[in-house]
Amino acid sequence: MKLFTQKQVAVASFLGSPVAGGLLMAHNANATGQKNKNRYLYISVAATVLLFAVASVLPERKPGNYILPLCAAFAMGYWYRRVQGDLNVRFPESSHASWWWTLGIALIFAIIMIAAVVLSVLIITTFEK
């Protein structure tokens, strides 16, 4: 069984949104037979919505705007450590999942998030006319 690490969850959350990190955590929960594995997806989707809501009220083009994705990545890493940090101890036979999978999932979610932002901007500008 291959499990994603805290670092992989944090990187996926930084590059692809908390949903990408939540998907990796849900995979770990599924691989280890945890109950309520969908809660990782629900909570990470809610975190992503909250992230976009906060980002929408931030001033444009300020140097500190990159801090928001960093905070999300640190929060996902902390959440992983709290709820899944002992997986390697409980499942010593497991190996680490591939970084290629981590980066691929993060890239897919980054593309989805960019498409969602572009689509929402297009819809908003269409209704403003």
C-alpha positions in Angstrom: 0.0 0.0 0.0 1.3 3.4 -0.9 0.5 6.4 1.3 1.0 10.1 0.7 3.1 12.0 3.2 2.5 15.3 5.0 4.9 17.1 2.7 3.1 15.7 -0.4 -0.3 16.9 1.0 1.1 20.3 1.7 2.7 20.7 -1.8 -0.4 19.5 -3.5 -2.5 22.0 -1.4 -0.1 24.8 -2.3 0.0 24.0 -6.1 -3.5 22.8 -6.7 -5.7 24.0 -3.8 -6.7 22.3 -0.6 -9.0 20.0 -2.6 -5.9 18.4 -4.1 -4.4 17.8 -0.6 -7.8 16.6 0.6 -7.9 14.1 -2.2 -4.5 12.7 -1.2 -5.7 12.4 2.4 -8.8 10.7 1.3 -6.7 8.2 -0.6 -4.7 7.5 2.6 -7.9 7.0 4.5 -9.2 4.6 1.9 -6.0 2.7 1.7 -5.9 2.2 5.5 -9.6 1.4 5.9 -10.5 4.5 7.9 -14.2 5.3 8.2 -15.5 8.7 7.0 -13.0 9.0 4.3 -15.2 11.5 2.4 -14.9 14.0 5.2 -11.4 14.9 3.9 -12.9 15.9 0.6 -15.8 17.8 2.2 -13.6 19.7 4.5 -11.0 20.5 1.8 -13.7 21.7 -0.6 -15.1 24.0 2.1 -11.5 25.2 2.8 -11.0 26.0 -0.9 -14.3 27.9 -1.1 -13.2 29.9 2.0 -9.8 30.5 0.4 -11.4 31.9 -2.7 -13.8 34.0 -0.7 -10.9 35.6 1.3 -8.9 36.0 -1.9 -11.7 37.9 -3.6 -11.7 40.6 -1.0 -8.0 41.1 -0.8 -6.6 44.2 -2.6 -5.2 43.5 -6.1 -1.5 43.1 -6.8 -0.2 43.4 -3.3 3.0 41.6 -2.5 1.5 39.8 0.4 -1.2 38.0 -1.6 1.0 34.9 -2.1 0.8 34.3 1.6 -2.7 33.0 1.4 -1.8 29.8 -0.6 1.2 29.3 1.8 -1.2 29.5 4.8 -3.5 27.0 3.2 -0.6 24.6 2.5 0.6 24.9 6.1 -2.9 24.4 7.4 -3.3 21.2 5.3 0.0 20.0 6.5 -1.0 20.6 10.1 -4.3 18.9 9.6 -2.5 15.9 8.1 -0.1 15.7 11.1 -3.1 15.8 13.5 -5.2 13.1 11.8 -2.9 11.0 9.7 0.5 11.7 11.1 0.9 8.2 12.7 0.1 6.3 9.5 3.7 5.2 8.9 3.9 3.9 12.5 0.6 2.0 12.3 1.4 0.7 8.8 5.1 0.1 8.6 4.8 -2.1 5.6 3.5 0.9 3.5 5.7 2.8 1.2 5.4 6.4 0.1 3.3 7.3 -2.9 5.0 8.7 -6.0 5.7 12.4 -6.2 4.7 12.2 -9.8 1.1 11.4 -8.7 1.2 14.3 -6.2 2.3 16.8 -8.9 -0.1 15.4 -11.4 -3.1 15.7 -9.1 -1.9 19.2 -8.1 -1.6 20.2 -11.7 -5.0 18.9 -12.6 -6.6 20.8 -9.8 -4.6 23.9 -10.6 -6.0 23.8 -14.1 -9.5 23.3 -12.8 -9.2 26.2 -10.4 -7.8 28.5 -13.1 -10.6 27.5 -15.4 -13.1 28.2 -12.7 -11.7 31.7 -12.0 -11.6 32.5 -15.7 -15.2 31.3 -16.2 -16.4 33.2 -13.2 -14.7 36.4 -14.5 -16.3 35.9 -17.9 -19.7 35.4 -16.4 -19.4 38.4 -14.1 -18.3 40.7 -16.9 -21.1 39.4 -19.2 -23.7 40.3 -16.6 -22.2 43.7 -15.9 -22.8 44.9 -19.5 
